[in-house]
Amino acid sequence: MLTLNRNQRDRIFEYAREADPAECCGLIGGSDLLVRSIYPLHNVASNPNVSYEAAPEDLFAAQRQMRDRGEELLAIYHSHPRSAAPEPSETDVRLAYYPQTIYFIIGLAGPQPVARAFRISEREERWEEVEYVIAGE
């Protein structure tokens, strides 16, 4: 089960709040399902309030840092600022090109941010929620 710590989760929440009303996006790197690094990326989507597209230069730089640190891509995250209980959208499913990766979606519409994790199969056009652990909680 994927494990991240409270500080890592809070950094993702902070980035999501900073991007609001636009969606944020980023990568999560580590090894053996243990998160070691959070990589915020700039959202360059044509309509960033309803979708996300990582800036290619940010994406390549994050992948290079992961490789240099001996990390693997564990998860991809983005936010749904107007959702309190986020689920993958049709676009999220259509563009889920990494079926081995966990997709975190951050909802900001409730009293507190919510992070939900999913396995998404673009090929099968389906998704399922998965559990993850916050170390120390």
C-alpha positions in Angstrom: 0.0 0.0 0.0 1.3 3.4 -1.0 2.6 5.4 2.1 3.2 9.1 2.3 3.7 11.3 5.4 1.5 14.1 6.7 4.0 16.8 5.5 3.9 15.4 1.9 0.1 15.3 1.9 0.0 18.8 3.3 2.4 20.1 0.6 0.1 18.7 -2.1 -2.9 20.3 -0.4 -1.0 23.6 -0.2 -0.2 23.5 -3.9 -3.8 22.7 -4.7 -5.0 25.7 -2.7 -2.4 28.0 -4.4 -3.6 26.9 -7.8 -7.3 27.3 -7.1 -9.5 28.1 -9.1 -7.3 26.2 -11.6 -6.4 22.5 -11.2 -3.0 21.7 -9.9 -0.9 18.8 -11.1 2.3 17.0 -10.1 4.1 13.7 -9.7 5.0 11.6 -6.7 8.2 9.7 -6.6 9.7 7.1 -4.3 10.4 3.4 -4.1 8.8 0.3 -2.6 5.5 2.2 -2.3 7.1 4.7 0.0 6.8 8.3 -1.1 10.1 10.2 -1.0 9.5 13.3 -3.2 6.7 15.5 -4.4 7.1 17.2 -7.8 4.6 20.1 -8.4 4.2 20.9 -12.1 2.8 23.9 -13.9 -0.6 23.3 -15.4 -0.6 24.6 -19.0 -4.0 23.3 -20.1 -5.9 25.6 -22.4 -8.6 25.7 -19.7 -6.8 25.0 -16.4 -10.0 25.6 -14.4 -11.5 22.3 -15.7 -8.5 20.2 -16.8 -4.7 19.8 -16.4 -1.8 19.3 -18.6 1.7 19.3 -17.2 4.2 21.7 -18.7 6.5 19.4 -20.7 9.7 21.1 -19.3 8.5 20.5 -15.8 7.6 16.9 -16.5 10.9 16.1 -18.0 12.8 17.9 -15.2 10.8 15.9 -12.6 11.4 12.6 -14.4 15.1 13.4 -14.6 15.3 14.2 -10.8 13.5 10.9 -10.1 16.0 9.0 -12.1 18.9 10.8 -10.5 17.5 10.0 -7.1 16.8 6.4 -7.9 13.1 6.9 -7.5 10.2 5.6 -9.6 7.0 7.2 -10.5 4.5 6.1 -7.8 1.6 8.5 -8.4 0.3 11.4 -10.3 -1.9 14.0 -8.6 -4.2 16.8 -9.6 -7.0 18.7 -8.1 -10.7 19.2 -8.6 -11.2 22.5 -6.9 -15.0 22.4 -7.0 -15.4 18.9 -5.7 -15.7 17.8 -2.0 -15.6 14.1 -3.0 -13.5 13.9 -6.1 -13.7 11.1 -8.7 -12.0 10.7 -12.0 -13.7 12.6 -14.8 -14.2 11.2 -18.3 -11.1 13.2 -19.3 -9.1 11.8 -16.4 -9.9 8.3 -17.5 -9.3 9.0 -21.2 -5.9 10.5 -20.4 -4.7 7.9 -17.8 -1.7 6.6 -19.7 0.0 5.0 -16.7 -2.2 2.1 -15.5 0.5 0.9 -13.0 0.4 4.4 -11.3 -1.9 5.6 -8.6 -3.8 8.8 -9.4 -4.6 11.1 -6.5 -7.4 13.6 -6.9 -7.6 16.4 -4.4 -11.0 17.9 -3.7 -11.1 21.4 -2.3 -14.9 22.2 -2.0 -15.4 20.8 1.4 -14.4 22.2 4.8 -11.1 20.5 4.5 -9.2 19.2 1.4 -9.7 15.6 0.6 -7.3 13.3 -1.2 -8.7 10.2 -2.9 -6.5 7.6 -4.7 -7.5 5.6 -7.8 -6.3 3.0 -10.2 -7.4 4.1 -13.6 -7.5 2.0 -16.8 -7.7 4.2 -19.9 -7.8 1.0 -22.0 -10.7 -0.5 -20.1 -12.3 2.9 -19.5 -12.8 2.2 -15.8 -11.4 3.2 -12.4 -11.4 1.9 -8.8 -10.6 3.7 -5.6 -7.6 2.3 -3.7 -6.4 2.8 -0.2 -3.2 4.5 0.9 -1.6 5.3 4.2 -0.5 8.5 5.9 2.4 7.6 8.1 1.7 8.5 11.7 -2.1 8.7 11.4 
